[in-house]
Amino acid sequence: PPPPPPPEPEYRVLPVSLADLESVCGPAQADPVAVPHGTLGTHRREPGRVLFRMGDEIALNLQPGSSFLVGENLVARRYSRPRDVSVNAEQTVGVVQIARATAAGTFAVVIHACGQLRPGDLLMPFRPDPIRVPEPAGVPDFRGAARIMFGGDGELMGTPGRLMVIDRGRKHGIRRGQRLTLFRGGLGGRNVVGEAVVLEVREDSARIRVERAATAVRLGDSAAPHRLQ
């Protein structure tokens, strides 16, 4: 019999900066017009795997008409409805890079994981936009404060480094890099619990990162945007 074909060469990942990778991760208010390119399928060598990790090679279930070149990047995302919130949430859990595009199918390698990647996660465009330098601290506008709607992966509280979503966005004057003072209580009994910075802004919401916390930041806490003097 003829000898078996030689094994396929190991795919060498094209480097992507960590700042770019991390800029797409985390929770956000769902974009109602976003159209996925497909979904994550099964692990190439372990079809029964239900969670994927860095370096795993995964078959992709692409929508008709979707095709990608080797080396292109996509994000893995899922949608949910948080408790006590009237909006849908999206959670970007990682980034995959196209490793093989053959007649047998299209396969991608997990190059960044910021959550649990699973079969069925949606494939969306990779559009990095990292914050280089946050704004300096200004004067908190407590009367124009936003409210924290939800965190990542259903988390109910936030600590330094955690990502959360507030209910104010571009149309309310919120901007990328802006600093926030986190507090709870009203004007008569305000209790400052921490600080945050705005990472991404949408029309009616924004993703923030908790920078400092005197105690755990809770859903429903307020976020006062800083006004520069």
N, C-alpha and C positions, 0 to 999 in steps of 0.2 A: 504493500500500500504506500501511497505517497506520504512523505513526512508531514506532520502537523504544521500549520502555518506558524510563523514566529509570533511571539506575544507582541501586543501593541505597545509602543513606547510609552513610558510614563509621561503624563502631561505636565509641562512646566508652566506654572501660573505666571501670568503677566502681573508685575507689581502694581499695586494701587496704594496711595498714601492712606495711613490710618485716619487722618483727619477727614478725608473724603468718605471713607467707609462709615465712620461713626456719624457723619452728618445726615445720613439717610435713615438711621435707626431710630426706633422708639415709636411712641404713640402720636396720633394726630386725629383731628376731626376728619372723617372720611370725605374724600373728593367724590361727589355724586356722578361725575362724568368720566371718571377714570375707567379705562377698558383694559383688562388683563390680556397678556400675550399667550397665556396658557397656565399650566399648573406644574408643580413638582410632582414627579411620578415616583418610581420605586428606585431603591438603591441598586446600582449596577450589578454588584456581586452578592448582595444579601437582600433579596426581594421582600423579605418579611420585616425589615427594619421599619420602625414607626417614628423614630427620631433620628435626625441627621446631625453630624458634627463636622468640624473643620476637616477639609481634605476629602470628604466623601464625594463620590461621583454618582450623579443621579440622572436617571432618564427624565426627559421633559415631555409633557403632553402639550404641544403647541397648538394654537388656534390655526385653522386653515388660512394660508396666506402669510403666516408669520415665519420668518427665517432669520437666522443670525449667523454671523461669521465667528470663527474661533477667536477667542480673546475678548468678545463683547461681554459686558456685565449686565445683570438684571437683579432686582431686589425681590425677595420673597416676603409676601405680605398676607395678612388675614384681616377679616372684618368682624365686628361684634357690636352689641348694644350694651353700653355700661349701665349699671344700676342707677336709677334715679336721675337719668339724663335723657333728654329728648332727641339727642343726635346720635348718629352712628360713629363708631370709632374704627380707626385702622391701626394696625400694629405691624411695623416693618421689623422682621426678625432676623434678616441676614442678607448677604449678597452672594450670588453665584456667578461663575464665569464659564462661558461656553468653552468646552474642552474638545468636543468632537461633533461634527455634523456630517453624518454619512447616510447612505441609503437605509441603514438599519435603524436610524433614529438620531436624535440630538441629545447630547449628554453635557452636563455642567458640573463643575466642581465647586463645593462650598469654600469661599475664600474669606468669609467673615460671618460670624454668628453673634448676634446681640440678643438672642432669644432662642426658642426651640423651633427649629425648622422641621416641618412634617409633610408627609405626602398630602397633596391637595392645596398647599399654600399657593397663592396666586403670584404670577410672574409679572412684574411691572417695570417700567423704565428706571434705569439707574441715573439719577440726576443729583450728583453731589453739590453741595454749596456750603462749605464749612465757614464758621465764624472765625476770623483771624484774631481780632482784638475786640473784646467787648467794650462798650462805652464806659466812661468813668461814672462813678456814682453821682447822682443828682439829688433833687429834692423829691421825696415820695409824695404822690398825689393820692391821698387816702380817699378823697371824695370820688375820684374816678377809678376806683379799684375794680379789678376783674375778680372772677371766682374760679377756683380750681375745679374743673369738671371731672377729670379722671386721670389715672396714671397708666403705666405700662402693664400689660398682661393682667389686668384686673386688680392691680395693687391698690390697697385702700389708704396707704400712707407713703410718704416720701422722706428720704434721708439725703445727705449730700451726695451728689452725683446722679440721683434719680431724675428721670424725665417725667413731666406731667403736662397737662393741657389746660389752658385757661379759656374763658368764654369771651375774650376780646381779641380783635385782630386788626387787620389793615384799616378797615373803615373806622376803627375807634382810635387810630393814631399809634397803635403798637408797631414797633419796628425791630428788626433783627439787631441783636447786640445790646438792646435796652436792658437796664437793670430794674429789678422789682424788689420791693419789701413785702415779705409774706407776714400776714397777721391774722388774728381772729378777734372777734368782738366788734362792737360799734364805736362810734365817736366817744361815747361816755366811758368805755372800758376796753381800750385797745391793748392787745397783747401781741407784740412782735415775736414771731417764731423763727424767722430766717430770712434769707436773701436768695434771689434767683436771677438768671439771665435768659433773655429770649433767644432761642435758636432758630426757629422757623415761624413765619407768619403767613396765615391764610386770611381770607376775607373776614371771617367771624371768629377766628380762634388763633391760638399760637401755642407752639411747643416750647416749654421752658425747662431749664436744668436747675435743680436746687444746688446752690453753691455753698450755703451755710445754713445750719439749723440748730437752734437751741433746744428744740424738742422735735418729735416727729411731725412732719407736715401732713395734714389730713385733707381728704376731699371736702370741699365746701369752704376751706380757708380762703381768705382774700389775698390778692396780689396787687399792691399799689405801684403803678409804673413811675419810674423816676423821670422828672422833667429837668433838662439841663438848663442852667441859669446863664 
